[in-house]
Amino acid sequence: MADATEWFKRTEVMYWVIYQDSVKVGYFRLSKSSELSWQIGADIHPCYQGRGIASAAYPIFIKEIVKQIDPPPTFLDLRVLTHNGKALSLYKKLGFKVLNQTTTDIYMRLEL
């Protein structure tokens, strides 16, 4: 636990809580990958998955990222597990394109 606490203090990942009807149901995370690119991701609590929360929240969050980050990112990158078909489908609908794939992960990018 101490290792996790120390890692969290050192990391430069930013987090935003996702609410559904005043209930915390998940979070977005964002970290700078390069001068042009930021790594984005979200996790929704299993009790709330499959309700379209991420589908509704991602476009709003992405729009806010572009407004808040200076200079605005050119790309948003993410990694999705190859077996997570629902997330992969969502990211493709949002406009993310596959950059690379391994046996366990798919790396995707959204050009802003």
C-alpha positions in Angstrom: 0.0 0.0 0.0 2.8 2.4 0.8 4.3 1.9 -2.7 0.9 2.8 -4.3 0.6 5.9 -2.1 4.1 7.0 -3.1 3.4 6.4 -6.8 0.2 8.4 -6.6 2.0 11.4 -5.1 4.7 11.3 -7.9 2.4 10.7 -10.8 1.2 13.6 -12.9 -2.1 12.1 -13.8 -5.1 14.3 -13.4 -8.4 12.8 -12.4 -12.0 14.0 -12.8 -15.0 12.3 -11.1 -18.0 11.2 -13.3 -21.4 11.7 -11.6 -24.7 10.2 -12.5 -27.6 11.7 -10.6 -25.2 13.0 -7.9 -23.7 9.6 -7.4 -20.0 9.1 -8.1 -19.9 6.4 -10.8 -16.4 6.6 -12.3 -13.6 8.9 -13.3 -11.6 10.2 -16.2 -7.8 10.3 -16.0 -5.5 12.4 -18.2 -1.7 12.6 -18.5 0.6 14.4 -20.9 2.4 12.0 -23.3 4.2 14.6 -25.4 4.0 18.2 -26.5 1.1 17.3 -28.8 -0.5 14.3 -27.2 -2.3 13.5 -24.0 -3.2 10.0 -22.7 -6.9 9.7 -21.7 -8.9 7.0 -20.0 -12.0 6.4 -18.0 -13.3 3.8 -15.6 -16.9 3.3 -14.7 -17.9 1.3 -11.6 -19.2 -2.2 -12.6 -22.6 -1.4 -11.2 -23.0 1.4 -13.7 -21.4 -0.1 -16.8 -23.6 -0.6 -19.8 -25.8 2.4 -19.2 -24.3 4.7 -21.7 -22.6 6.9 -19.1 -19.2 6.8 -20.8 -20.8 7.4 -24.2 -22.4 10.5 -22.9 -19.5 11.7 -20.8 -16.6 11.3 -23.2 -17.7 14.0 -25.7 -18.3 16.5 -22.9 -15.0 15.7 -21.2 -13.0 15.9 -24.5 -14.5 19.3 -25.3 -13.5 20.6 -21.8 -10.0 19.2 -22.1 -9.4 21.2 -25.3 -10.6 24.4 -23.5 -8.7 23.9 -20.3 -5.3 22.7 -21.5 -2.8 25.3 -22.8 -1.6 24.7 -25.4 -4.5 22.6 -26.5 -3.6 19.0 -27.3 -3.4 17.9 -31.0 -4.0 14.2 -30.2 -5.7 12.2 -27.4 -4.3 8.7 -27.1 -5.6 5.7 -25.2 -5.1 2.0 -24.6 -8.0 -0.5 -24.5 -7.8 -4.2 -23.7 -8.3 -6.3 -26.8 -11.1 -8.3 -25.1 -13.1 -5.1 -24.2 -15.3 -4.9 -27.3 -17.8 -2.5 -25.8 -15.0 0.1 -25.0 -13.4 -0.5 -28.4 -16.8 0.2 -30.1 -17.3 3.3 -28.1 -13.8 4.7 -28.9 -14.3 4.0 -32.6 -17.7 5.9 -32.5 -15.9 8.8 -30.9 -13.4 8.9 -33.8 -10.4 7.2 -32.3 -8.3 5.3 -34.8 -6.2 2.2 -34.1 -2.4 2.9 -34.1 -1.0 -0.4 -32.9 -2.2 -3.7 -31.5 -0.6 -6.4 -29.3 -2.2 -9.6 -28.1 -3.5 -7.8 -25.0 -3.8 -4.1 -26.0 -5.1 -1.8 -28.7 -3.5 1.6 -28.9 -5.8 4.3 -30.3 -5.6 8.0 -31.2 -8.1 10.8 -31.7 -6.9 13.7 -33.8 -8.4 16.9 -32.5 
